[in-house]
Amino acid sequence: MPTSNDPSGPSGPDPAGDRPSSGNPIPNVPGAEWVGEQREVGKAAGAGLQFGLTICVFAVAGLWLDGRFGTDPWLLVSGVLLAFFGGTVSLIKKYT
């Protein structure tokens, strides 16, 4: 006899309705409703880290190039602005 979670049941997987029908693999356990929200928070945190680290890398590169060519502070400013605008465009493309 098939159980409520047996995929060989008469109406396909989970005829008892224990799982969402949207194809979302979140099981019916306490706290499962937070899984999707945690993923969104993780994506936002990752995007923020990527944005900040990109600006830091370009700032350090600008400082190094300024010291090498004696162009203080123009390459630093250019690098930070380039990273800021490039990161903004990347975020807009990724999340819209």
VENWO-V327811 format. One record per helix or strand of 2 or more residues. SS is the DSSP state (h for helix, s for strand). FROM is the first residue (numbers start at 0). LEN is the number of residues. If there is no record, write none. Layout:
ss: <SS,SS>
from: <FROM,FROM>
len: <LEN,LEN>
This chain:
ss: <h,h>
from: <33,73>
len: <36,22>
